[in-house]
Amino acid sequence: MGLLHLMLLTQAGARVLVSEPNPRRAAFARTLGAAAIINPADGDFAGQVRSLTGGRGAEVVFCAVSVAEAVEQAVEAVAKGGRVQVFASIHPRGSKISVDPNLFHSKEIVLTGTMSQTKEDMRQAVRLLCDRTIEVRPLVSLVLPLDRLEEGLQAALRDDTYRVVIAP
């Protein structure tokens, strides 16, 4: 989902910074248009974001991973008046985040989530795909026939695979 966000945002003209610890995935994000890659394992994530944004921070941070710490880091890295959008459910269920509540006051930030798509959201997504406004073929790692479903499921579990398509 993070790469799809990257593609949509760059299509809209945004400068997108991507957080990715895996070097191979980071390089792939760069080929899809990431302006910069931040390795969150390298230390001060918010500091790295501020360094790449002239000290301001990110206007919007999309959290498309299931890690609570990513939400905490996003709240720290977002600019004054910015928005943190949690796009993935956090696992395990019941996980907690710890943030300084004063950041919401002093930075006037919004932390929100998304899950419920409308029919119009689905129509818009189908239009983007059908019109090839967004080209998702680079995200498809493997296409297999139905009789190779088990192989496809195993491939989908590997970290070198993005999406596997099973065709009838």
NORZIVEN-V329562 format. One line per field, one symbol per residue. ss: DSSP state (@ for helix, = for strand, . for the rest). burial: 1 if it has 16 or more other C-alpha atoms within 10 Angstrom, else 0. Layout:
ss = ???
burial = ???
This chain:
ss = .@@@@@@@@@@.....===...@@@@@@@@@....===.@@@..@@@@@@@@.....======....@@@@@@@@@@=========...............@@@@@...====.....@@@@@@@@@@@@......@@@======@@@@@@@@@@@......=====.
burial = 011001110100000111110000110011011110111100001101110100001101111111111111111111110111111111000000000000010000110000000000000000000000000000100000000000010011000001111000
